[in-house]
Amino acid sequence: MRHLGVLARIRLDDAEVERLTGQLDAIVDNIAKVSEVATPDVPATSHPVPLENVYRADVVGTPLTVAEVLQNAPDAADDRFRVTAILGEEQ
């Protein structure tokens, strides 16, 4: 365990090494259990539930008019949104 700490560049004291060694044993045991069940006839999966994209029909609609677009704008001029400049003179 101390060697893994050195590889990960983590300084571990003796109490941490002892505690983490027990946890590492549990992790290795669980991996061994999964390896026993993972046989060639069981397909590998990335998600427990099959995923499926949901698409809707791409239907052309009526576009908004300029007046409709700008009706709730806080400020507009010349059929455009009017906003505060965010770039300084150096730009």
C-alpha positions in Angstrom: 0.0 0.0 0.0 2.8 2.4 0.8 4.2 1.8 -2.7 0.9 2.8 -4.3 1.0 5.9 -2.2 4.4 6.7 -3.5 3.3 6.2 -7.1 0.3 8.4 -6.5 2.6 11.0 -4.7 0.5 10.8 -1.6 2.2 10.8 1.8 0.6 8.1 4.0 1.2 7.6 7.7 1.2 4.1 9.3 -2.5 4.4 10.4 -3.6 5.3 6.9 -1.6 2.5 5.3 -3.2 0.0 7.7 -6.7 1.3 7.1 -6.3 1.6 3.3 -4.8 -1.9 3.0 -8.0 -3.4 4.4 -10.0 -1.3 1.9 -7.8 -2.4 -1.0 -8.3 -6.0 0.0 -12.1 -5.5 -0.2 -11.8 -3.8 -3.6 -9.7 -6.6 -5.0 -12.1 -9.2 -3.6 -15.1 -7.5 -5.3 -13.2 -7.3 -8.6 -12.5 -11.1 -8.3 -16.3 -11.7 -7.8 -17.2 -9.8 -10.9 -14.5 -11.6 -12.9 -16.1 -14.9 -11.9 -19.5 -13.8 -13.3 -18.1 -12.2 -16.4 -18.0 -15.1 -18.8 -17.7 -15.0 -22.6 -21.4 -15.7 -23.0 -22.4 -12.6 -21.1 -22.2 -9.5 -23.3 -20.4 -6.4 -21.8 -22.6 -3.4 -21.1 -21.9 0.2 -20.4 -25.3 0.9 -18.9 -27.8 -1.3 -17.0 -30.8 0.0 -19.0 -30.7 0.2 -22.8 -30.4 3.8 -23.9 -32.3 5.1 -26.8 -32.3 8.6 -28.4 -35.8 10.2 -28.7 -36.3 12.2 -31.8 -39.2 14.4 -32.9 -40.1 15.2 -36.4 -38.2 18.2 -37.8 -41.2 20.3 -39.0 -40.7 23.8 -40.5 -42.8 26.3 -38.6 -43.7 29.9 -39.1 -40.8 32.2 -38.2 -41.3 35.2 -35.9 -41.5 38.6 -37.3 -38.9 41.2 -36.3 -41.6 43.0 -34.3 -42.4 39.8 -32.4 -38.8 39.1 -31.7 -38.1 42.6 -30.3 -41.4 43.1 -28.4 -39.9 42.1 -25.1 -36.4 43.5 -25.7 -35.3 46.0 -23.0 -33.8 48.2 -25.8 -33.9 48.0 -29.6 -32.8 50.2 -32.5 -33.0 49.8 -36.2 -34.8 46.4 -35.9 -31.9 45.0 -33.8 -31.3 44.3 -30.1 -29.4 47.2 -28.5 -26.8 46.2 -25.9 -24.1 47.8 -24.0 -20.6 47.6 -25.6 -18.5 45.0 -23.8 -15.2 45.5 -25.7 -12.8 48.3 -24.9 -11.1 50.6 -27.3 -8.1 48.2 -27.4 -10.2 45.6 -29.3 
